Amino acid sequence: MEQTNIPHVLFLPFPVQGHIRPMMKLAELLNQAGSQVTFINTDHNHNRLMSNADLKTSSFHDRSPKFLFRSIPVENAPSLLNIKELLDTLQIVARPAFRQLLISIISDQCRPTCIIADGIMSFVAIDVAEELGIPVITFRTISASCTWTYFHLSKLVETGDAPIPDGNLDKSITCIPGYENVLRSRDLPGFCRVEKPENSFLKFFMRETSAMTRASALILNTVHEIEAPVISRLNSIFTKIYTIGPVHALYKSRISQSDSSNGAGLWKEDRSCMTWLNCQPLRSVIYVSFGSLVCLTRDQVLEFWHGLVNSGKPFLWVVRPDLIVGESGIDPMELEMVTKERGFIVSWAPQEEVLAHPAVGGFLTHSGWNSTLESINAGVPMICWPELADQQVNSRCVSEVWKIGFDMKDTCDRSTVEKLVRDLMDSNKREEIMKSTDEFARLAADSVKEGGSSYTNLEKLIKDIRSMSPI
Ligand code: UDP
């Protein structure tokens, strides 16, 4: 490859679905704006992506000759049970492998203009980038509210609020400015529920959040108008913040269907649910998905299933092959048989399309940030059942700050599920919630239109990266 003055941007996502996907969308947007892109996955995810998405075909390469995929030799199986193992492996092999790859890219005369590194891949990217003199922009794929919360993890440890002491999950958290009357212990990130901070995810996230500040700027997949107060607080840490969310909507508005990569999925989508949705009445269906990492026990699956059936509403449920932990003795096909008329089960759905379908009226979600943004964008109110990391904070914002859904965290019984589904789908509580849900959908749509905040921030990012390029 020749050294040119075309910017060359390297992307390094954390190797799980919810991080790869928004980074891939931004990568394609920058590529479309004229940048050369190198997108780096682990071997394992590289192979999965190539087998599921429309990326291995020559048409993607023909359309986007300046978009290259490279991989580093990390074998990972990104399920919750293996995340600890994945982190351990990444710490040992990913940094030297990334360094080696970067050196080989530079010696191919294609020095990267900058690296857009995942906010929790600083331990792989930052030292190496500093050593080789390449600027880093950090992309945090969670909400601004949660990013701000993560910046207070050390404070939470100092005040004794984290790890969460036994017992009182309803204690108010007062040491996070702007959230004094919002967060309780139970709303803190899932990894605060450990006995000791040593060798835990809590420590990992504290370290990574602090390392992010060595980057020259921060990218957030959020809508400025939805999180403006906390974004201005984050400006005390990063002078440059580009909010470009919902990046999937920005992507859709700027990249035509025929040029799209079809979304960087690690799972194969089952599109049969779209035909089923076509036969359901307007806004009648509750869509149920717990994302790509959350697992359920057999008992939890049964409580959700009974609650959904008893609600009397049609439901579409994503039951991933690895969703149920342990010897479940539950065959998703059997669940489906029993609920044939009203329930439809798939192992992976085309979620953005599902949420945009007119038959979908509500979303029972684990409150992953991508799912939350996709729901906001589609104007679909939520019932939140968070388990991990940022999900607890997101669900609190959804219910208490933004008022676009209900939070059922820490409960999982059939009567609560039934009641909340009914409340969300057809009570006068729905009317109330739909007012803010509609307003949020409008804010999201406006932000990606020409002149909107996310549209303009993407333009700024493109311009700023160009100005980093050697002439
Ligand atoms: N997703 C999907 N089909 C499914 C379930 C999830 O395409 O059946 C996508 C969803 O649209 C989102 C991502 O997977 O973009 C999940 O990311 P999120 O941040 O919500 O949760 P995570 O998987 O990281 O916990």
Residues whose N, C-alpha, C, O or C-beta is under 5 A from the ligand:
A	BS01	UDP	Q17 G18 R21 S289 F290 G291 S292 L293 V318 W348 A349 P350 Q351 E352 G368 W369 N370 S371
